[in-house]
Amino acid sequence: MSIPTARCGLLNCVLLLLAGLTSISVPAADSNHTEPWQFSKAANLPEWLDISGTQRTRYETLDGQFRVGRSGGDQMLAFRTTLRLEAKTKQFSVVGEMIDSRQELADSGSPIDTTMVNAVELLQGYAAVRFDGPFANDSRSELRLGRQTMDIGSRRLVARNDFRNTINAFTGPHYQWQLKDGPTVRAFYVLPVTRLPSDVPSLLDNDIEFDEESFDLQFWGLHAQWPKLFWGATGEVYVFGLHEDDSADLPTRNRQLYTPGLRFSRKPEKGKWDFDFEGVAQFGTQRGSTAAADTRDLDHFAWFGHAEAGYTFDAAWSPRVAVLYDYASGDDDPTDGDSNRFDTLFGARRFEHGPTGIYGAFARANIQSPGLRLVAKPAKPLELMTTYRPYWLASDTDAWTTSGTRDATGNSGSLIGHQLEARVRWDVLPGNVRLEAGGAYLFAGEFIKNAPNATYRGDTAYGYLSMEITF
């Protein structure tokens, strides 16, 4: 059922009410005040009850639309509001979290979808139990049951989305076992939540339709992580399974995918080298399209690799310089009956491949890209970042997936273009108010200029400005 709703948004109104009820308790900004303001403390809630939330408003603008079938520029005002309630004891907790993701200024020519809009929805609703053991005296377990979000490993395959205006959610059991100062093991079997509505008119109107999950889409995984290996590295090994079938309301590619991977990483520290190496294979079957008449299962084999090495100088501004490389396979031959394009499952991509939103030029599918990144902190609450990355097609007969541009003959070249990205973050009130501005410029390469179905053959410029309040 789709429900028209007020433009201001239900959760926005709730947050305004909460702010009004507690405004007399908000401390004045003070250079000596280091603790973030928290609603639960200001409202003198009991220790077993916690209420928190966020409100982010972001303006985005784009000039030079690169997507097939679209042209000109675009803009969007994106709102994302969350409200979380947790009742807890040492052994048990119950969590409920609402999300209200909306947009203004978009129109029928905008690339709008459910990554941008999901008005008034239950993001999380689960019960958790914690207990000692089993298997070792110094171990601890937690079992969650219900709708929940997940961040796993590098977040390249399973993530609670940050920059994106909507967030992935899953329903089912999720178990975690951790040995003190030792490995952590996670196992889950969940149903990914399908965000609704999905039609453009409803999304433009910010209509409310409750999200759904179904056994037609199942996702499971095992993930193990070991800290303090060689050179202070953390090691991870995992496998994920995705099983998808057509339903009466949702045609699919009938993906039956298995995705094992291995990762070694070390976090940045002053005066030290850091690194992140991850390799992922993917195999199974899937169909070439979502068309009902397409009933042929294609053999699927794909892979993805990420390599990164950086150094943080023990100097003013704490500059970190890093080199990066990513490869995500594409389909080698559109006529051979095999599928080779890597599927990034439920991962996030903004932290490596630039802003998403109405931009989102690159994803982990049919790309190869080196990169150079510089991060600096001129002051404690201020962070600067800039990244340069050229992008080539991994297979010049497959598509630039985020744009829909393709030359099945491979005669248009493989260089998509050069992306230059910059970002500034300022924690005005650390833990409570953050301002962020950034953008990306894509210099068109030979593929954009030559591909036969390209709608636009020039450069693309994107910028955004956002404010996020946390309480």
WOFENKA-V717683 format. One record per helix or strand of 2 or more residues. SS is the DSSP state (alpha for helix, beta for strand). FROM is the first residue (numbers start at 0). LEN is the number of residues. If there is no record, write none. Layout:
# WOFENKA-V717683
ss = {SS & SS}
from = {FROM & FROM}
len = {LEN & LEN}
This chain:
# WOFENKA-V717683
ss = {beta & alpha & alpha & beta & beta & beta & beta & beta & beta & beta & alpha & beta & beta & alpha & beta & beta & beta & beta & alpha & beta & beta & alpha & beta & beta & beta & beta & alpha & beta}
from = {1 & 9 & 38 & 48 & 72 & 91 & 117 & 138 & 169 & 183 & 199 & 207 & 216 & 229 & 233 & 255 & 271 & 297 & 315 & 319 & 337 & 349 & 366 & 381 & 414 & 432 & 445 & 459}
len = {2 & 16 & 4 & 15 & 16 & 13 & 15 & 10 & 10 & 9 & 5 & 2 & 10 & 3 & 11 & 11 & 15 & 15 & 3 & 9 & 2 & 4 & 13 & 11 & 15 & 12 & 5 & 11}
